[in-house]
Amino acid sequence: MTLPLSLIIFLLAAYIVFLHFKLHKARQNIKELLVENDTQTTQNTQHPQGDVYFKTDLDFLITYANEATFNLLGYSQEELIGKHVLGTVFENDDANLKTLLSDFGKVSKKQATVNTDRILIKKDGEKILMKCRGRPLLNGVLKCEGMSFMCKDMSEANRLEQKLQSLADKDILVTGTLNEDAFIKRLEHDFRVSKRYNNDFSLIVIELSDIYEFINKGIDFETGDKLLKSTAEICLDTAGRDASIGRFDKTKFGIILNKTSRERAVELSGNLYNLIVEKIRTLGVDEYNAEMIVISYTNRKNINDTDDAMLERVRRHIRNALRNRQYGIISSDLRSKPSQLPDKQ
């Protein structure tokens, strides 16, 4: 069965249009590459503080570098031009050689652009993480004669990213401590480390729900926020630098204590209770109602214990204490029974 002539003509016409489109794109790419060869040197010498830019020949000897390259890496023109890119700009090792050959194969055969993360080496040995773009250098007959590199410093971007992540982890608007997600992740991570090395590991949790509600209803919400901020400051000052502190379940503050025994957690809980109650009194709460807080603590028990189990233990202690309106320090220790206070109004 033969195809109708009209269909064959249509298919041929469509194929011709497709070929024209591909040819147009190829010409555009080649034009961009040729324009770079003609103008890149001038553009970069006008911007000595700009991106690192240098060229190599087919043997990877550096034929050109802009002022930004000299300024950043600390080389003079005589120390860089004519030298191999490995051992100067890039560290001379097998991994860099393989990457260089692989990238050159891609740009020379396909006349394409490659983007890679590379570590550039300063003259004094300092290493800088850079995002590098590699392109072929073409002559008038479109034959590859070398390769160009334009590199942007990623170290500052990485530092900013780390700062942004740190800010994202913080309960910025209220307490400045870790937010709930970050706190739970930190607890999981630190617990695993303590278990791996069989270190002491303890957790203290402070519950402010009843006193927080009492202040919000009886005084104002601004004073309620002051309660949260003040408690965070007391935790940070009392627990020390090695502790990780976060707010979760809205009114709970958790203190992760690496390499800390249960005995030390008991001592810290007592100090925290006294300091927080004293601070609450300064917010305009009477002595009786200022004690409406619950502090619970626990430690890593055995090889089968988990971070989830630790957190659930203190949550259970706190739930039971709030249900019975029993405030103070509570745990499974017989010697640390909660305060037997009358019901608060």
N, C-alpha and C positions, 0 to 999 in steps of 0.2 A: 504494500500500500504506500503510494507516494504522497508527499505533502503537497498541498496546493501551492502554485507559484507565488501567489500573493503572500502566503504565510512565510515562505522562504525569504522573500524580499524584506518582509517586516523584521524577521529575525536577524538578517544581515544588517539592516539599518540600525537595529537596537545595539548590535555588537559593535558597529562602527562608532556609535555615540559613546558607548562604554569605553572604547579604546581612546577616543578623543579626551574623555574626562581623565583617564589615567595619565595620558600624555601631558595634559595641562597641569595636573598635580605634580608630576615629575619635574616639569620645567620650573614650576614655582619653587620646589625644594632646591633644585640646582641653582636657581637665581639667588635664593637666600644665602646659599653657601658661597657663591662667588662674591656677593655683596660683602659678606663677612671678611673674605680675603682682602678685599680692596679697602675696607673702611675700619676694620677693628683696631688696627694699630693707632690710627689717628684718634679714634674715639677714646681709647683707654689712656693715651698719654695726656689727654685733656682732663682726666679724672684720676690723679695719683692716689686718692684715698678710696677709690672704688673697688670693684671686684678684682680678684687675682686673675690675670690673663697671661697665658704664655703659649708658644708654639714649639712644636718639635718637627724634625725631619723624619724620614723613613727609618733612621737608625735610633730614633728617640733622643737625639741630641737637641738641646734647646736652642732655637734660632732667634727667638724674640721673647721678651717679657716686659710687661708694662711697669710703671713706677710703683703701683700698688703691690706688685709681687716683690720687688726689691725692698720696699718699706716694711712689709709684713714679715718676710722671711729673714731679712737682715743681711742679704747678699749684695755685693756690688755687681755691676754689670759684668766686669771681668771674671768674677767668681762663678757666674751662672751661664752666660751665653757660651755655647759650644760644649757645655758639659752634658753628660747623660742625665736624663730626668730621674733615673734611679740612683740614689746616693746623694741627691741634692734636694729636689722638691719632694720626692717620694722616698721612703725607706727602701734600701736595696735588699730585698728578700724574695724568696720563691713565690710567695702569695701575690706580692705586688707585680712581679714579672708576669705571672699567669693572667692577672686581671688586665694588665696593660696590653698584652698580646691579644686577649679576647676582645677587649674594647676596640683595638685597632682593626681586628678582623671584621667587626661589625660595621665600623664607619667606612672602611675602605671598600669593602665588597658591596655593601648596600647603600653607601653614601647616606647613612642615617646618623641620628644624634643619639648618644648614650648618656644616661644620667646615673651617676653612682656616688655613694658616700665614700670619701677618701680621707686619709690622714696625711696632712702635709707636715713636713719637718722643717722647723726653723734652723738657722745656722747654729744656734746655741743648743740644739737638740730638743727644744720644746715641740710638742705635738699639738696640732690643731685639727679638729674635725671639720671637714669642708664638704659641701654639696657641689660636685663637679659635673660640668657638662662637656662632653667630648664631641668634636665634629671633625670631618675630614677637611683637609686643605687641598683644593683642586686647582689644576692649572687650566690654561685656555682650552685644552681638549678634554677637560673633565677627568683627567687622570689624577689619582690621589698622590700628593707629594709629601704628606705629613699629617699632623693632627693638631688641633687647637684645643686648649682647656680653659674654661672659665669657671672659677670656683668662688663660692660664697661661704663665708665663715659661719658655721653652724653652732659653734661653741656658745655664743651669746644667746642664740635661739634656744639651745638646750637648757641653759641656765634659766631663761625666762619661762620655759616650759615647766621646769622643776618648781619655780616659784609659783606659777599658776596652779600646779597640782597641789602644792602645799596650801595655797589659799583655798583651793576647792575642798581640801580635807578639813578646813577649819570652820567652826561654828562662828563665823566672823561677826555677824550682826549682833550676837548676844554675848557670848562668853570668851571667844578667842581660843577655845579648846578644840579638840578633834570633834567633827560631827559624827553622827551615829554610824554611817557607813564606814568611815575611816577608822573609828574606834573598834568596831567589830573585826575589821580586817587586821588591825594592829594586834588585837587580842589573839586572834588565830595564829598570826605569824610568830609572835613572841612566845606563845605557848608551845608551838612546835620546836622552836629553838631550845627552850628550857627542857623539854622532854628529850631532845636529841642528846643534850649534854648532861642530863640529869641534874639540872640546877634547881634551886628553890624558886618558886613562882607563886605569887599571891595576887589577890584581887580584892579591892575595897569598892563598895558601891554605896553612895549616899543618896537617899530618897528624900526629896523636898516637896512632894505633891501636896500634902495636907497644909503645911505652912505656906506654900506658894498660893494655894487657893484661898487660905485665910487672909493673906495680905492683899491679894487682888480684890477680894470682896469687901474687906474691912478698911483698906487704905486706898490703894490705887494700883493700876497695872505698871506704872513707872517704878514704883517701889518693888513690885514683883520682879521686874527685870533687874533691879539693883541687887536683889537677893541672889539671882542666878550669877550675875557678874562677880559679886563678892565671894560667893562660894567657889567659883572657878579660881579666883585669885588666891584664896586660902589653900586650895588643893595644890596649886602650882608652887606656892611658897613652902608648903609643909612637906610635900612628897619628894621634892628634889628633882634635879635635871634628868635623872635616869628613868623617871616614871613617865608613862604616857597617860594623859588625862582626856577624857571625852564626855560629851553629854549625849544621852540616849533616853528613849522613852519619855522625852520632853523634860522631865524633872529629875532624872537620875544622873549623877556624876560617877563615872567609873575611873578608878585609878589602877593601872596595870603596873605591877611591881616585879620587875625582873630581879632574879638572884636575891629575893627577899623572903625571909622565913615567915611562918605563921605568927610567931611571937612578935616579930617586928610589925606585922600588919595589925595585931591587936593594939600595940602601943600607938601606932599612927592613928588608928580609929579613935582612940580616946582623945588624942590631941586635936584631931579634926572636929570631933563632937563639941568639945569645949570652945574652940575658936569660932565655929559656925554659930553656935547658940549665942555667944557673946556678940557676934556681928549682927545677928537678927535683932537683938535688943536695941542696937543703935538705929535700927530702921523704924523704931516707934512701936515695936511689939512688946507687950508686957512679958515679964520673966516666966510666967506660967506657960503661956502659949508659945514662947520662943523655943521651947523644947520639943516641938512637934516635928521632929526629923527622925529618920531611921537610918542607921549605918550598919551594914552587914559586910562581912569579910569571909574569904575562904582561901584555900591554897591548893596547889596540885597534889592530889592524893596518892596516886600510884600509876603504874604503867597503863592501866585501862582508863584513866581519867581523860577527859577532853575539855577543850575550852568551852564548848556548848554546855557541858555538864556543870562546869564551874559557874557560868553565868546563870544557869537555871537554879542552882542552889541558892545564890544570893537573892534572886528574884522571888523564889519561894519563901525565903525568910522574910523578905520585905512585904510580900502579899499578906502573909499571916499576921505580921505585926500591924499593918494598916487596918486589916479587918477587925482586929481586937483593940485598935487604938492604943497599942503598946509602943512607946517611943524610946529611943536610946540606941544602944549598941546591941545587936543581936547576931548570934551565930549558933553553930551546933555545940560550942563550948559551954559546959555547965557554969563556968565561972563568969560568963559574959551574958547573963540574962538581961532582957530589956528592962527599962525602967517601968515600974508598975504605977503608971500615972492614971488618975481618973479620966473619964472621957472629956475631951475638949469640946467646947461649945463653939 
